[in-house]
Amino acid sequence: MKKLSIEERLGIDKFSVDDGMPHIVIDKVDNNTDELKACVKACPAGCYVQDGDLVKFDYAGCLECGTCRVLCQSKGLKWEYPRGTFGVEFRYG
């Protein structure tokens, strides 16, 4: 059996995006904190992107691992679990 790379494993996962209610929201006022900038490098799914001085987030591929929640500790970030039936569904052991 061929060993899968991280990208191939993530490609197997299923994401049910809740367009109406994102589970992570970046505060527009506190968008330039060092903690948020650390999320750009720390997020295993690459959901955070540096855009000039601001940090942008795309929750569609979020693994819900909580890395950003630990890094930011409520500074500039509102983090909740997705509503039922939404979010990531892991399909690879």
ChimeraX attribute file (.defattr): number of C-alpha atoms within 10 A of each C-alpha:
attribute: neighborCount
match mode: 1-to-1
recipient: residues
	/A:1	3
	/A:2	4
	/A:3	7
	/A:4	9
	/A:5	9
	/A:6	10
	/A:7	9
	/A:8	10
	/A:9	14
	/A:10	16
	/A:11	13
	/A:12	12
	/A:13	14
	/A:14	14
	/A:15	18
	/A:16	13
	/A:17	18
	/A:18	16
	/A:19	10
	/A:20	6
	/A:21	11
	/A:22	19
	/A:23	20
	/A:24	19
	/A:25	16
	/A:26	16
	/A:27	13
	/A:28	12
	/A:29	8
	/A:30	14
	/A:31	18
	/A:32	16
	/A:33	15
	/A:34	12
	/A:35	19
	/A:36	27
	/A:37	20
	/A:38	16
	/A:39	23
	/A:40	19
	/A:41	14
	/A:42	15
	/A:43	17
	/A:44	15
	/A:45	17
	/A:46	16
	/A:47	18
	/A:48	22
	/A:49	17
	/A:50	16
	/A:51	8
	/A:52	8
	/A:53	10
	/A:54	14
	/A:55	20
	/A:56	19
	/A:57	17
	/A:58	13
	/A:59	21
	/A:60	16
	/A:61	18
	/A:62	21
	/A:63	20
	/A:64	18
	/A:65	11
	/A:66	13
	/A:67	14
	/A:68	22
	/A:69	19
	/A:70	11
	/A:71	17
	/A:72	19
	/A:73	13
	/A:74	13
	/A:75	16
	/A:76	18
	/A:77	20
	/A:78	15
	/A:79	18
	/A:80	13
	/A:81	12
	/A:82	17
	/A:83	11
	/A:84	7
	/A:85	11
	/A:86	17
	/A:87	22
	/A:88	17
	/A:89	13
	/A:90	13
	/A:91	11
	/A:92	9
	/A:93	4
